[in-house]
Amino acid sequence: MIYIYNDYGGTHTTSMAAAYHLKKLPQSERKLSKEEILNIPYFNKLTHDDFGKLIFHGKDEDGNPVYTIGRKRNKLVVPALKELILILQQNHHFDEKVVFSNTSPTVPLIMTFGGMFSRGLKMNTIGVPLLVKGAIKCCDNVYRLVENTKHVGKTSFNENVILLENEMYK
């Protein structure tokens, strides 16, 4: 099974989700500290050149690879990847189940502004504190989203490609 967390930028809530999934963060709904947030691999580190790239974060306790992708405003990236995977499964003996999980619904407005200032305008002195506040605000939702993603991946036996929009985390 392959897990791919996706959102607009691919560097904040997706990195948090990958870190939770890989048990690099405490496995609970408790609020994270500033230090824990800033030490998340790839958190606020990706650049414009990284959009559309699958970033490998590691393998989980079951040996499943965990990736993230920033898709910008293009909502067609994930459906296009799904179609590609279905072609590979049907015609080229690719037999991995793939779970796409959208972390966008967990992003609070303060994190959106933090990302705009930090990544977009290169104003880290304004953006990073906003990102940290946003991450603290949403970390419990990201944790629950990851737990649900793993559950769906392990219990969905009839689907080879699963797209989770996760609207319940808004």
N, C-alpha and C positions, 0 to 999 in steps of 0.2 A: 504494500500500500504506500502511496505517496501523498503527503499533505502539502498543500500550497495555500498559504495565507496571502490575501491580496487586499489592497486598497489604493487610494490615489497616489500616495508618495512611496509607499513600501519601506519606510524607514522608522516609523513611530509605533503605531499599534500593531503592525505586522511583526516588527522586531520583538515587541512585548509578547505577542502570541507565540512566536517561535521559541522565545526564552521560557515561557510557561510550559509549552509543550515538551521541551527538552529538559525540564526540571532544573533550569538555571536560575529560576526565581522560586520563592517560597510557594508551596502548593496549598495556598489558601486564598480566601477573599480579602485578607487584610490589606490595608493600604501600604504601598511601597514607600521606602524612604527616597530622598533625592539621590543619595549615593547608589542605591540599588538601580534606580532608573538610569542614571548616567553611565552605569557599568554594563547595561544591556548591549550585547554585541549588535552592531550596525545602527543602534538608536541614534538618530540625527546625524548619521555619517554618510549616507548615500547622496549622490549628486545627480544632476540632470542626465548624465551619461548612463546612469544605472536604471533609468526607467525602461520597463519592458524586459529586463533581464531577470531570469530566475536566480535568486541568491540562495545558495545552500547554507543551512544553519547547522546541520548535523543529523544524526540518526537517533530516534527515540528508543525507549527501553525495549521495544519490540523489533528494533532494527529497521523501522520505517524512516525513510528520508523526509526531512522537513525543509521546505523552501518558502521564500516570500517573493512577491513581485509587486512593483509599483506600476499601475496601469494608466496613471494620469486620468483624464476625463473620459478616456475611451472605454466605454462599457462593453465593447465588442471583443476585447482582448481575451477574457475568460471564455466566452462562448466559442471563439475561434480555437483556443487551446483545447477545449472540450472536443470539438469536431476533429481536430488533428489526432487526439488520443483515440477517439472512436475509430478513425481510419487505421491507425497503427494496431489497435486491438483486433479489428476485423480482418485486416489484410496482411499483417506482418508479425503475428504471433506475440504481440505485446500483451502480457496478461496481468499487469499491475492495475489494481483499483486506484483511482486518483480522486482525492477529496479537495475541492477548492472551497475555502472559507473566507468570506468577505468580512474584514474587520472594520470597514467604514462606519457601520451603525454605532460602534462604540466611541467614535471620536467626538469629544465635546468641542464646543465652539472655541474655547480658549486654546485648545491644542491646534485647531485650524489656524488661528492667528499666529500662534507660536511657530508653526511650520512655515507660514508665509514670511514672517520676519527672519527666521533663522536660515531656512533653506533658500527661500526665494529672494530675499533682499540682503542676505549675508549680514544681518544685524543680530548676532548671537547674544549680545548683552540684553536685548529686549526679548528675543525669541526663545532662548533656552529656559529662562524662568517660567515663561508661559507654557512651554512644553512640559516642564516638570509638574506644574500645577495641573495641567490637563491629564498627564499620565497618572498622577495621584488620584484624580477624580474618576478616571475610567478603569483603573487597573482591576477592580473587582469584576466589572463587566467583561473585560478581556479574559480574565481567568475563567469565568463561566462559559464564555464563547469557546474557549479551547477545550474545556471538559466536554461540552456538547459536541464539538467537532470530532473529538476522539471517540465518543460514544456512537455517533452516527456512522463513523468509519468502520467501527467494529461490528455494528449490528445491521448494516444495510447490505443484505446478501444478494439482492437482485440487480443492483446498479453497479456498473463498472466505472462510471464517472459521476461524481456527486457535486452539485453546485449548491453551497449554502449561502444564502443572502443574509441571514442572521438579523432580520428586521426587528426581532423581539428585543434586541439589545439597545435600541434607541433610547 
